[in-house]
Amino acid sequence: MNNSLQNVLDRYKNAECPSLTGGHLFSRFATDMAFSGILSKNNIRVSQLWTDGMGDLQQDGLCILIDGKAVTDEEEARSAIARCGGISKVGKVGLFFLQSKSKNSFDLTEFNTFTSGIENFLLNDKVPAGSNCKIQAWWHVWRLIYKEIFKAVGPNKPEVVITAVIAFSGSDLNNEYIEDQKKVVNKKVYLSLRFPVKVVFKTLGEKDLLELYAKRKQAAAKKASQPAKAPDAPVQRPYSPAKKQPAPVQPAAGIVSPWKVKEILRQCRQDPDGYVFLAELGGKVRVLGPLKEYIAKFPGHFQFDCSGEKVRAVKSASRQKYQRQDAAPEARDELRSFINGRIATVDTYDCSGTVLTKKYGEIAFNFTDLMYHDQEKDLDMGKFARFEVMLWRGSYKVKGGTFQVI
């Protein structure tokens, strides 16, 4: 690896993920750089796109867009399609896959392994065997979109573009065998999906990664240098006596917590399916920005009807599944593989942290490793947590979907 890229990796590690090393660090860096445009335009984190674990189908990064908007789970995808007016009104569906290698070459065997994982993800009619929780979540998003496209009647179907990104520390692949194999993969995917699809291959070498990093640094510096906008001066109006009017009814105080919104939603008049008109809810809840856009950010808590004008509160499936598990002998057996630790650091900007354990020392975790996502507000230094560990690329990390604050 060139010294310039190594220096950038060192700065990236110190600034954003000090606990990562080696290939683990490079895969996260490559995911961050390759998807930098998507991350800047969507309310998502790099840890949601970085697969960071075993069972990743040889994909270091994965993302799905519906008309340019990232959808990170099945409910969010369903809501996005409903807001467009159905799959026939969606213009474009984009799938992005990334494989990274922290070395100067990328051979045909590695390319075939990468594309085989993509084909497994796209063409499998059930959850790919051995895939981790992140891959499974993305697969459910894709299957929902696939079924909607397949059952759509008429010629109006979205354009489906699959972008396969190879990131490595070299300069150019220059491999004629890989170029031939790209055509084979394109044809196989096109014929197997049974609807029009385009496969695009993109290579990010050392120069590309350095340029992407420099652009991101420039954008961050420009944003930091912009002065804060001063509030507008109050308009002075001439005094004029007026008749005393009854005090206006003040709206509810600003509510930005989805749990509080759910409480108010349950108190509203509901239809037989539990839905409430957004217009009725809007008079009782005040959030920053449009209420519909705010609710759409929490697909695990809310669900729109097919028209997108009604919404209802939904229960957390993961919490339902875990209720009273401690009473089941098989659950107690599962808990034997869990260990305890104390939260040492929490980085709310990067949505990651470290936890100190007696046996493994200090190991890293991401907010997406939480078993219950509503526990993000409970992640404070000094608190105890229970989780499983796994060995990946020579170091230990928290196993996804097992982290609990206790």
HUSULUR-V313964 format. One record per residue. PSI is psi in whole degrees, 0 to 359 (NA if undefined). OMEGA is omega in whole degrees, 0 to 359 (* if undefined). Layout:
PSI,OMEGA / PSI,OMEGA
This chain:
135,180 / 149,181 / 325,180 / 313,179 / 322,178 / 320,178 / 320,178 / 318,178 / 320,179 / 317,179 / 319,179 / 317,180 / 312,182 / 325,184 / 328,192 / 329,183 / 72,185 / 342,183 / 352,185 / 150,179 / 165,171 / 221,181 / 329,178 / 315,179 / 315,183 / 321,181 / 323,178 / 319,178 / 315,181 / 320,178 / 315,180 / 317,182 / 315,183 / 325,183 / 21,184 / 321,178 / 320,179 / 318,182 / 323,183 / 337,184 / 354,184 / 155,180 / 63,180 / 167,182 / 156,179 / 329,180 / 340,177 / 336,181 / 339,180 / 118,187 / 335,169 / 47,177 / 175,174 / 160,180 / 31,184 / 11,182 / 31,180 / 31,176 / 122,177 / 336,178 / 149,183 / 138,179 / 148,178 / 132,180 / 143,171 / 112,184 / 45,175 / 354,180 / 129,181 / 135,175 / 122,190 / 353,174 / 174,188 / 317,181 / 321,179 / 322,177 / 317,179 / 319,179 / 319,180 / 318,179 / 319,180 / 320,180 / 334,177 / 346,183 / 21,180 / 163,185 / 332,180 / 342,179 / 354,177 / 131,182 / 319,186 / 138,172 / 125,180 / 131,175 / 132,182 / 127,178 / 143,181 / 136,170 / 133,183 / 148,175 / 124,182 / 56,179 / 173,189 / 0,182 / 162,178 / 110,189 / 178,184 / 321,179 / 316,178 / 323,178 / 316,180 / 323,177 / 317,178 / 309,183 / 330,175 / 322,177 / 321,177 / 314,179 / 319,178 / 317,180 / 315,186 / 322,192 / 348,182 / 134,179 / 7,173 / 167,183 / 125,180 / 132,183 / 136,176 / 5,182 / 147,181 / 178,188 / 327,179 / 314,178 / 319,180 / 318,180 / 316,178 / 323,180 / 319,179 / 324,175 / 313,181 / 318,181 / 324,176 / 314,180 / 317,180 / 313,181 / 321,179 / 318,180 / 318,186 / 324,182 / 357,179 / 136,181 / 138,178 / 175,185 / 345,184 / 98,177 / 150,183 / 153,172 / 128,180 / 118,181 / 125,179 / 120,181 / 118,179 / 117,186 / 130,175 / 121,179 / 129,178 / 171,186 / 10,177 / 197,183 / 316,183 / 144,180 / 308,179 / 52,182 / 108,184 / 333,179 / 321,177 / 321,179 / 319,177 / 320,182 / 330,177 / 319,179 / 322,179 / 315,180 / 316,180 / 314,181 / 319,181 / 315,180 / 317,181 / 315,182 / 326,185 / 325,183 / 339,176 / 23,167 / 158,186 / 132,179 / 147,181 / 131,178 / 124,181 / 132,178 / 136,182 / 138,180 / 131,174 / 108,177 / 190,183 / 313,182 / 318,181 / 317,181 / 320,179 / 321,179 / 318,179 / 321,179 / 319,180 / 319,178 / 320,180 / 321,178 / 320,179 / 318,180 / 320,179 / 319,179 / 320,179 / 319,179 / 321,181 / 332,183 / 345,181 / 127,180 / 147,178 / 138,182 / 124,180 / 145,179 / 146,179 / 140,179 / 142,180 / 142,180 / 125,179 / 122,180 / 142,178 / 144,181 / 134,174 / 124,180 / 143,180 / 161,179 / 145,181 / 126,180 / 150,177 / 144,181 / 132,180 / 152,178 / 120,181 / 138,176 / 166,180 / 151,180 / 156,182 / 126,182 / 118,181 / 2,179 / 128,179 / 332,180 / 322,177 / 324,177 / 320,178 / 322,178 / 315,179 / 322,181 / 320,181 / 339,180 / 350,181 / 165,177 / 125,185 / 152,174 / 177,183 / 336,180 / 4,177 / 9,181 / 151,178 / 138,177 / 135,178 / 326,180 / 321,179 / 321,180 / 327,183 / 334,178 / 349,184 / 348,183 / 133,177 / 125,179 / 170,177 / 115,181 / 182,180 / 137,182 / 321,182 / 318,179 / 323,179 / 312,182 / 325,181 / 341,179 / 350,183 / 66,183 / 340,177 / 349,182 / 333,186 / 156,179 / 132,177 / 154,171 / 180,187 / 335,179 / 340,182 / 5,181 / 348,180 / 155,181 / 153,176 / 158,178 / 140,178 / 154,180 / 156,178 / 117,182 / 323,182 / 323,180 / 319,178 / 318,183 / 327,185 / 348,183 / 131,176 / 23,177 / 335,183 / 347,179 / 350,184 / 131,180 / 321,181 / 328,177 / 321,179 / 326,177 / 321,180 / 324,184 / 348,179 / 337,180 / 357,179 / 150,174 / 164,180 / 155,177 / 169,178 / 132,181 / 122,184 / 316,180 / 151,176 / 124,179 / 100,182 / 340,177 / 315,182 / 351,182 / 51,179 / 178,179 / 188,177 / 154,179 / 137,184 / 123,180 / 158,181 / 323,186 / 320,188 / 0,183 / 214,182 / 122,180 / 159,187 / 154,171 / 158,174 / 155,179 / 331,180 / 352,176 / 353,183 / 139,174 / 321,178 / 112,187 / 339,179 / 357,177 / 5,178 / 325,181 / 348,181 / 0,184 / 91,179 / 146,178 / 137,180 / 341,180 / 154,178 / 149,178 / 155,177 / 137,186 / 173,172 / 150,176 / 157,178 / 152,179 / 122,181 / 123,179 / 42,173 / 3,179 / 162,181 / 147,176 / 165,178 / 134,178 / 132,183 / 139,176 / 13,182 / 355,188 / 123,179 / 137,173 / 131,183 / NA,*
